[in-house]
Amino acid sequence: MRAVSAAGCVALGSSVDLSVNVKSSLSSLSLDSTNKARPVAKVITVLGDMLKQLEKEAEEDEELYETMTCWCETNDREKTKAISDAESKIEDLGVKIEELTARSGKLGVEIKNLEKEVAKKSGCLGQSNRDPYERTFRVQ
């Protein structure tokens, strides 16, 4: 609830003593036709209207505060969970990268060995006395 201090500052807080005092002062004065012309009565009326407006704004602020608090708590939980999920995924991906790097090295070695073997067998194939049009090999 908002409170208006003696200096005219507005503050949020619990029950307001000033509003109770102003209400009691307002209720003690009766605004009959003779008091309406007085400047003090006008000030009291303006203060009463301001008090009603402040109470209305305090209720709206309280509702907004509750909404924002709920949103913050929910958002905090969701973001904390998303962060922990992402951190565990980062660890899993790090392990996967290491495994795939090792496999890549192994396959690279296998490729080099197979290329050597293919080159060796291609060389042997070029040296054979095979007639491409015959189905058999010639012996020398």
Secondary structure, DSSP 4 states (H G I P E B T S, - for coil): -EEE-TTS-EEE-SS-HHHHHHHHHHHHS---HHHHTSHHHHHHHHHHHHHHHHHHHHHHHHHHHHHHHHHHHHHHHHHHHHHHHHHHHHHHHHHHHHHHHHHHHHHHHHHHHHHHHHHHHHHHHHHS-B-TTSSSB---
